[in-house]
Amino acid sequence: MTAIPIACHAVDLNVILPPERIDAMTKAGYWHDRTVVDYLDAAAAQLPDKVALTDWNSTTARASTLSYRQLKRLSERLGAGLAALGVGKGDVVSFQLPNWWQFVALHLASVRIGAITNPLMPIFRERELVHMLGLAEAKVLVVPRRFRDFDYADMVSGIRDKLPALEHLLVIGGGGESSFEAFAARRWEEASDTKTLFACRRQGPNEVTKVLYTSGTTGEAKGVMHTANTLFGNLVECAKRLRLGEKDIVLMASPLAHQTGFLYGMVMSIMLKSKLVLQDVWVPDEAARLIQDEGCTFTIAATPFLADLADLATLDKIDISSLQVFVCGGAPIPEALMQRAARRLDCSIMSAWGMTESGAVTITRPGDPDAKVFGTDGCALPGLEVRVVGADGNTCPRDIEGDLQVRGASSFVGYLKRPKLYGVDSNGWFDTGDRARMDAEGYIRITGRSKDIIIRGGENIPVIEVEGMLYRHPSIQDAAVVAMPDPRLGERACAFVTLQPGATPVSLADVTAYLAELRMSKQYYPERLEIVQAMPRTPSGKIQKFKLREIAKEFGFGS
């Protein structure tokens, strides 16, 4: 047997986790000191032959099914393999993957050897990846050869020289030394003392287990750090409220690289010892058939997913009666949509609000009256608190709008290497950047955002970053990007620009082509362009975006 050194990460991640918080959360019973690998091993021991997950790879047109026994063995083999590649305890393993079994296995393998996983959305391109992989100092990156007609391996080869910490690239569907298939097939576990390896590398429940990037007002993606205790401090109580258990079958079409898919698809299904059904490309008709064929009972997704499924023309020809709960969040949910979905899907529609930093914070309760389900974003889960404060920092009276703050068991432990951005006060309150009001029963309703971001179909658009690119266009003098309401996606981006004196007018097609040249993700592109003579400004010269938002409210997408 080969002895693998127990290396530790030398980089300071700037984790913010005071001993007082650990003690308080543990004594309160919200932190359980168990990792996802502990839950996996328990499931494999109790239900070894139960299906843990099934996926469909739309690129290869092949399905894969893994039992809990097989998933455990894969996590051990891949964990030993990653260690053999030099991945040490605390090192970062990044993967930019769709909803495929490899995503799940890689996360479990990384946790098993004490590594930190860094899931990356498949929509990210060169510009985002250079920043994200560079900040995380990722040692290993796993990508598909192709997904949705895009060559990921070719993209990474073009930025490899900008990532000095990246030692290994593994490609699913690739060839040669970079082939993930060859890596996964090699019996690494037989060539090393894995029992000792896994025991020495065991990840503690208060060590960083995951870094997930989110965009905010700074325009630069921030790496949100979570531990096993902050993740399960949310999931245990969430599953209780939703009344989910071992017999449930979870459909997950939201990306696993998003907090929704990661937590409430992958991690929660393992915690429950339930079955996970993965969909890698959202096609409403296929989702309905998966619900029918797999007997799915639960799903959680952003507003567009709910709208698409509820409005599916062929829904009457498909039996989705197994679906019991659809939790919807990620963007404001129109009441008319909630009512229509409840009627057409004939299941419990529940609304929720959350963020990458805390997971789902508020959710409606089963059996809540329509006024709560359709008119609020729910109330706080046990172990979490929310409050609405005014400009003076004092709690607002009931039903008065203010700034929404949150604290509790599932709050994150810092932004990767950005401690000054943490934003949690001495009492543990985190300013979410959202505006809300709270009723007498503690249910909140999100009313807007103080953060300068746009949420398109549950995904944040980093407004300042897009504006920064627009300002670089030779014909554009000033740029401001604001939200434009959309019935399906919730919001789309509308760019207001002024032109340089004597500049040739630009079209929306010109702008998107320019952003494409700069390798910006398509999801960030403005979808409407308005050329104005002058921007509305304050006396100090700041653009008055609230006035632009009022104008954009009058635009319907495509008008």
C-alpha positions in Angstrom: 0.0 0.0 0.0 1.1 3.5 -0.8 1.2 6.1 2.0 -0.2 9.4 0.9 1.0 12.5 2.8 -1.5 14.4 4.9 -0.9 17.8 3.4 -2.7 20.9 4.7 -3.6 24.0 2.8 -1.2 26.9 3.6 -3.5 29.7 2.3 -5.5 31.8 4.9 -9.1 31.6 3.7 -10.1 34.2 6.3 -12.8 32.1 7.9 -14.9 34.0 10.5 -16.2 31.5 13.0 -15.9 32.6 16.6 -15.9 29.9 19.3 -19.0 31.5 20.9 -21.0 30.8 17.8 -19.9 27.2 17.7 -20.8 26.8 21.4 -24.2 28.5 21.1 -25.3 26.7 17.9 -24.2 23.3 19.3 -25.9 23.8 22.6 -29.1 25.0 20.9 -29.2 21.7 18.9 -28.9 23.3 15.4 -25.4 22.1 14.7 -25.1 18.4 14.5 -21.4 17.8 13.8 -22.0 15.5 10.9 -20.7 15.9 7.3 -22.3 14.7 4.1 -19.9 11.8 4.1 -21.2 10.7 7.5 -24.7 10.7 6.0 -23.6 8.9 2.9 -21.9 6.1 4.9 -25.0 5.7 7.0 -27.2 5.4 4.0 -24.8 2.9 2.3 -24.8 0.8 5.5 -28.6 0.8 6.0 -29.8 0.8 2.4 -26.9 -0.3 0.2 -28.9 -1.3 -2.8 -31.3 1.6 -2.8 -31.0 4.0 -5.8 -29.2 7.1 -4.6 -29.4 9.0 -7.9 -30.3 8.7 -11.5 -29.2 11.2 -14.2 -29.6 11.8 -17.9 -26.6 13.1 -19.9 -28.1 15.1 -22.8 -24.7 15.2 -24.5 -24.2 11.5 -24.7 -27.9 10.6 -24.5 -27.1 8.1 -21.8 -28.7 7.6 -18.3 -26.7 6.5 -15.2 -28.1 5.1 -12.0 -26.1 4.6 -8.8 -27.0 2.9 -5.6 -25.8 4.1 -2.2 -23.3 1.3 -2.1 -21.9 2.3 -5.6 -21.9 6.0 -4.7 -19.9 5.3 -1.5 -17.4 3.2 -3.4 -17.0 5.9 -6.1 -16.4 8.6 -3.5 -13.7 6.4 -2.0 -12.0 5.7 -5.3 -12.1 9.3 -6.5 -11.0 10.5 -3.1 -8.0 8.3 -3.1 -7.3 9.4 -6.7 -7.5 13.1 -5.9 -5.1 12.5 -3.0 -2.7 10.7 -5.3 -2.8 13.8 -7.6 -1.5 15.8 -4.7 -4.8 17.3 -3.4 -4.2 18.0 0.3 -6.5 18.7 3.2 -7.9 22.2 2.6 -7.0 22.3 -1.1 -9.7 23.4 -3.5 -11.2 21.1 -6.1 -13.2 22.9 -8.7 -15.7 21.4 -11.2 -17.7 23.1 -13.8 -20.3 20.5 -14.5 -24.0 20.0 -15.4 -26.3 17.9 -13.3 -24.4 14.7 -13.8 -23.5 11.9 -11.4 -19.8 13.0 -11.6 -20.7 16.3 -9.8 -22.1 14.4 -6.8 -19.3 11.9 -6.7 -16.6 14.6 -6.9 -18.1 16.6 -4.0 -18.3 13.5 -1.8 -14.8 12.4 -2.8 -13.4 15.8 -1.9 -15.1 15.9 1.5 -13.8 12.5 2.2 -10.2 13.7 1.9 -10.7 17.0 3.6 -10.6 19.1 0.4 -12.9 22.1 -0.3 -15.2 21.9 -3.3 -15.8 24.9 -5.6 -18.7 24.2 -7.9 -18.9 26.5 -10.9 -21.9 27.3 -13.0 -21.7 25.9 -16.6 -22.6 29.3 -17.9 -19.3 30.9 -16.7 -16.7 31.7 -19.4 -13.0 32.8 -19.5 -13.4 36.1 -17.7 -15.3 34.7 -14.7 -13.2 31.5 -14.5 -9.9 33.4 -14.4 -11.1 35.3 -11.4 -12.8 32.5 -9.6 -10.2 29.7 -10.1 -7.5 32.2 -9.4 -8.9 33.4 -6.1 -9.6 29.9 -4.9 -6.2 28.7 -6.1 -7.9 25.6 -7.4 -5.5 22.6 -7.7 -7.8 20.4 -9.8 -10.5 21.4 -12.3 -13.0 19.0 -13.8 -15.1 20.0 -16.9 -17.1 18.3 -19.6 -15.5 18.1 -23.1 -18.7 19.5 -24.5 -22.0 20.5 -23.1 -24.7 22.4 -25.0 -22.4 22.7 -28.0 -19.7 24.4 -26.1 -16.1 23.1 -25.8 -15.0 23.6 -22.2 -11.7 21.9 -22.5 -10.7 24.3 -25.3 -11.8 27.3 -23.2 -9.7 26.1 -20.2 -6.6 25.6 -22.4 -6.8 29.2 -23.4 -6.6 30.5 -19.8 -4.4 27.8 -18.3 -1.3 30.1 -18.3 -3.3 32.6 -16.1 -3.9 29.9 -13.4 -0.5 29.0 -11.9 -2.1 27.0 -9.0 -4.1 24.7 -11.4 -2.1 21.5 -11.6 -4.6 19.1 -13.1 -7.5 19.3 -15.6 -9.8 16.3 -15.9 -12.2 16.2 -18.9 -15.4 14.2 -19.0 -15.5 12.8 -22.5 -11.9 13.8 -23.1 -8.9 11.6 -24.0 -5.3 11.0 -23.0 -3.9 12.0 -19.6 -6.8 14.4 -19.0 -9.6 11.8 -19.3 -11.9 11.7 -16.3 -13.1 8.3 -17.4 -9.6 6.8 -17.2 -9.1 8.6 -13.8 -12.3 7.2 -12.4 -11.7 3.7 -13.7 -8.3 3.4 -12.1 -8.4 1.4 -8.8 -6.8 4.1 -6.7 -8.3 2.6 -3.5 -6.3 -0.6 -4.0 -3.0 1.2 -4.3 -3.1 3.2 -1.0 -4.0 2.8 2.6 -7.4 4.4 2.3 -8.5 3.6 5.8 -5.7 5.6 7.3 -6.0 8.3 4.6 -9.7 8.9 5.2 -9.3 8.8 9.0 -6.5 11.4 8.9 -8.1 13.6 6.3 -11.6 13.5 7.9 -13.1 17.0 7.4 -14.3 18.6 10.6 -17.9 19.9 10.8 -16.6 23.4 11.4 -14.0 23.4 8.5 -14.9 25.0 5.2 -16.4 22.3 2.9 -17.6 24.4 0.0 -16.9 27.7 -1.7 -19.8 29.0 -3.9 -19.5 32.2 -5.8 -22.2 34.8 -5.8 -22.3 38.3 -7.3 -23.2 41.4 -5.4 -22.9 45.2 -5.5 -19.2 45.2 -5.9 -19.4 43.7 -9.4 -16.8 41.1 -8.4 -17.9 37.6 -7.6 -17.4 36.7 -4.0 -16.7 33.2 -2.7 -19.3 32.3 0.0 -17.8 29.8 2.5 -19.9 27.2 4.3 -19.1 24.4 6.7 -21.0 21.1 7.2 -22.6 22.6 10.3 -23.9 25.7 8.5 -25.3 23.5 5.7 -27.0 21.0 7.8 -28.1 23.7 10.3 -30.4 24.6 7.5 -31.2 21.3 5.9 -32.4 19.4 9.0 -35.0 22.1 9.8 -35.9 22.6 6.2 -36.7 18.9 5.7 -38.8 18.9 8.9 -40.9 21.8 7.8 -41.4 20.3 4.3 -42.2 16.9 5.9 -39.7 15.2 3.7 -38.3 11.7 4.4 -36.6 8.6 3.1 -39.5 7.7 0.8 -39.4 11.0 -1.1 -38.0 11.2 -4.6 -36.4 14.6 -5.4 -36.4 16.1 -8.9 -33.5 18.6 -9.4 -33.4 20.6 -12.5 -31.8 23.7 -10.9 -28.0 23.5 -11.4 -26.1 21.6 -8.7 -23.6 24.5 -8.9 -26.3 26.8 -7.6 -27.2 26.8 -3.9 -30.7 25.5 -4.6 -29.5 22.4 -6.5 -26.5 21.8 -4.3 -28.3 21.9 -1.0 -31.9 20.9 -1.7 -31.1 18.4 -4.4 -27.7 16.7 -3.8 -27.0 17.2 -0.1 -30.5 16.9 1.3 -31.4 13.7 -0.7 -28.3 12.0 0.9 -29.2 13.3 4.3 -32.7 11.8 3.9 -31.5 8.6 2.3 -33.9 9.4 -0.5 -33.6 9.2 -4.3 -32.3 12.1 -6.5 -33.4 12.5 -10.1 -31.2 14.9 -12.0 -32.1 16.9 -15.2 -29.1 18.6 -16.9 -31.0 20.8 -19.4 -34.3 22.3 -18.5 -37.0 21.1 -20.8 -40.5 21.4 -19.2 -42.0 18.4 -21.1 -39.1 16.2 -20.1 -39.3 17.4 -16.5 -43.0 16.4 -16.4 -42.1 12.9 -17.9 -39.4 12.5 -15.3 -41.9 13.2 -12.5 -44.2 10.6 -14.1 -41.6 7.9 -14.8 -39.6 8.3 -11.6 -42.5 9.1 -9.3 -40.9 12.4 -8.1 -42.6 13.8 -5.0 -40.6 17.0 -4.4 -38.8 19.7 -6.2 -37.5 23.2 -5.6 -36.7 25.8 -8.3 -36.9 29.4 -9.3 -40.0 31.1 -10.7 -39.4 30.3 -14.4 -39.4 26.5 -13.8 -42.7 26.8 -12.0 -44.2 28.9 -14.8 -43.0 26.6 -17.5 -44.3 23.5 -15.9 -47.6 25.0 -15.0 -48.1 26.3 -18.5 -47.1 23.1 -20.3 -49.6 22.4 -23.1 -49.2 18.7 -22.8 -49.6 18.5 -19.0 -53.0 16.9 -19.2 -51.5 14.0 -21.1 -48.8 13.3 -18.4 -49.4 11.8 -15.0 -47.6 14.0 -12.4 -49.9 13.0 -9.5 -46.8 11.8 -7.5 -45.6 15.4 -7.1 -46.6 16.6 -3.7 -44.6 19.8 -3.0 -43.1 22.4 -5.3 -41.1 25.1 -3.4 -40.5 28.2 -5.4 -38.0 31.0 -4.8 -35.1 32.9 -6.3 -37.3 35.8 -7.6 -40.6 37.5 -6.7 -43.4 35.1 -7.5 -46.5 36.7 -9.0 -49.6 35.7 -7.1 -51.5 34.8 -10.3 -48.7 32.3 -11.2 -48.9 30.7 -7.7 -52.6 30.2 -8.0 -52.4 28.9 -11.6 -49.6 26.5 -10.7 -51.4 25.2 -7.6 -54.5 24.5 -9.8 -52.7 22.9 -12.8 -50.1 20.9 -10.9 -52.5 19.8 -8.2 -49.8 19.9 -5.5 -48.7 22.1 -2.6 -47.0 25.2 -3.9 -44.8 26.8 -1.2 -42.9 30.0 -1.5 -39.4 30.6 0.0 -36.7 33.3 0.3 -33.0 32.7 0.7 -29.6 33.5 -0.5 -26.2 31.8 -1.0 -25.0 33.1 2.3 -27.7 31.4 4.3 -29.6 28.9 2.1 -33.4 29.1 2.4 -34.2 31.3 5.3 -38.0 31.7 5.1 -40.5 29.1 3.8 -44.3 28.9 4.1 -45.7 26.0 6.1 -47.7 23.1 4.8 -51.4 23.9 5.3 -50.9 27.7 5.4 -53.9 29.7 4.1 -53.8 31.0 0.6 -53.1 34.5 1.9 -49.7 33.3 3.3 -48.8 31.0 0.5 -49.6 33.4 -2.3 -48.9 36.7 -0.5 -45.7 36.1 1.4 -42.3 34.5 1.2 -42.8 32.5 4.3 -41.5 32.7 7.9 -38.1 31.8 9.3 -37.0 28.3 9.8 -36.1 27.2 13.3 -32.5 28.2 14.1 -32.8 31.3 11.9 -34.1 34.8 12.6 -35.2 37.6 10.4 -35.9 41.2 11.1 -36.8 44.4 9.2 -35.0 47.5 10.2 -35.3 51.2 9.3 -32.6 53.7 8.4 -32.0 54.3 12.1 -31.2 50.6 12.7 -34.3 50.0 14.8 -36.9 47.3 14.1 -39.7 48.5 11.9 -43.3 48.3 12.9 -45.3 45.4 11.4 -46.1 45.8 7.7 -43.7 48.7 7.3 -41.0 48.3 4.7 -37.3 48.3 5.7 -34.0 46.5 5.2 -34.1 42.7 5.7 -31.5 41.2 8.0 -30.9 37.6 9.0 -28.9 35.6 11.5 -28.7 32.0 12.7 -27.5 28.5 12.2 -27.0 28.5 8.5 -25.3 31.8 8.1 -22.0 31.5 6.2 -18.5 31.9 7.7 -17.1 34.5 5.4 -16.2 35.4 1.9 -13.1 33.7 0.5 -10.1 35.9 1.3 -12.4 39.0 1.6 -13.0 39.4 5.4 -13.7 43.1 5.1 -16.8 42.3 3.0 -18.3 39.9 5.6 -20.9 42.4 6.7 -22.1 40.6 9.9 -22.4 42.9 13.0 -21.4 42.1 16.5 -24.8 40.6 17.2 -24.7 38.2 14.2 -27.0 40.2 12.0 -26.3 40.1 8.2 -27.7 42.8 6.0 -29.2 40.9 3.0 -29.5 43.9 0.8 -33.2 43.1 0.3 -36.1 45.3 1.3 -39.1 43.6 3.0 -42.0 44.0 5.3 -43.1 41.6 8.1 -46.6 40.8 9.2 -47.8 40.1 12.7 -47.2 36.4 12.4 -43.6 36.9 11.3 -44.1 36.2 7.6 -42.1 38.4 5.3 -42.7 39.7 1.9 -39.8 40.8 -0.3 -40.6 44.2 -1.7 -37.4 45.1 -3.5 -33.6 45.2 -3.2 -31.2 47.8 -2.1 -28.4 45.8 -3.7 -27.7 46.8 -7.2 -28.3 43.4 -8.8 -30.9 41.9 -11.2 -32.3 38.5 -10.6 -33.0 36.8 -14.0 -34.7 33.5 -13.5 -33.2 33.0 -10.1 -29.7 34.0 -11.2 -28.0 37.2 -10.1 -26.6 39.5 -12.8 -23.6 41.5 -11.6 -24.8 44.9 -12.7 -21.6 46.8 -12.0 -19.5 44.3 -13.9 -21.8 44.6 -16.9 -21.8 48.4 -16.7 -18.0 48.4 -16.5 -17.8 46.5 -19.8 -20.3 48.9 -21.4 -18.2 51.9 -20.3 -15.3 50.4 -22.2 -17.2 50.5 -25.5 -15.8 53.3 -27.7 -19.2 54.7 -28.6 -20.7 54.7 -25.0 -20.2 57.6 -22.6 -22.4 56.6 -19.7 -24.1 53.3 -18.9 -26.6 52.1 -16.3 -28.2 48.7 -16.2 -31.5 48.2 -14.3 -34.1 45.5 -14.0 -37.0 45.3 -16.5 -40.0 43.2 -15.4 -40.6 39.9 -17.3 -43.6 37.6 -16.7 -41.5 34.4 -17.0 -38.0 35.2 -15.7 -39.0 37.8 -13.2 -36.5 40.3 -14.4 -34.3 41.0 -17.4 -31.6 43.5 -17.9 -32.2 46.9 -19.6 -29.2 49.0 -20.4 -29.5 52.8 -20.6 -26.6 54.5 -22.3 -25.5 57.9 -23.5 -23.2 58.2 -26.5 -19.8 59.8 -26.9 -20.0 63.1 -28.9 -20.0 62.3 -32.6 -20.1 58.6 -32.0 -21.9 56.2 -34.3 -25.2 55.0 -32.7 -25.1 51.4 -31.3 -27.7 48.7 -31.4 -28.5 46.0 -29.0 -26.8 43.6 -31.4 -23.7 45.7 -31.4 -23.6 45.7 -27.6 -24.0 41.9 -27.2 -21.4 41.2 -29.9 -19.0 43.5 -28.0 -19.7 41.7 -24.7 -19.2 38.3 -26.5 -15.8 39.5 -27.6 -14.9 40.2 -23.9 -16.0 36.6 -23.1 -18.8 37.6 -20.8 -21.5 35.0 -20.0 -24.6 35.4 -22.2 -26.9 35.4 -19.2 -25.4 38.7 -18.2 -26.1 40.5 -21.5 -28.6 43.3 -21.5 -31.8 42.3 -23.3 -32.9 45.8 -24.1 -31.0 48.9 -25.0 -32.2 52.5 -24.6 -30.1 55.4 -25.9 -30.8 58.5 -23.9 -29.6 62.1 -24.3 -28.6 62.4 -20.6 -28.8 60.4 -17.4 -30.9 61.6 -14.5 -28.5 62.6 -11.8 -28.3 63.8 -8.2 -26.7 67.1 -7.5 -23.5 65.2 -6.7 -23.5 63.6 -10.1 -24.6 60.1 -9.2 -27.0 58.4 -11.7 -30.5 58.2 -10.3 -31.2 54.6 -11.0 -34.6 54.6 -9.4 -35.8 56.9 -12.2 -34.5 54.5 -14.8 -36.2 51.6 -13.0 -39.5 53.4 -13.2 -39.0 53.9 -17.0 -38.0 50.2 -17.4 -41.2 49.1 -15.5 -43.2 50.3 -18.6 -41.2 48.0 -20.9 -42.5 44.5 -21.6 -39.9 42.2 -22.9 -39.9 42.3 -26.7 -41.8 45.6 -26.8 
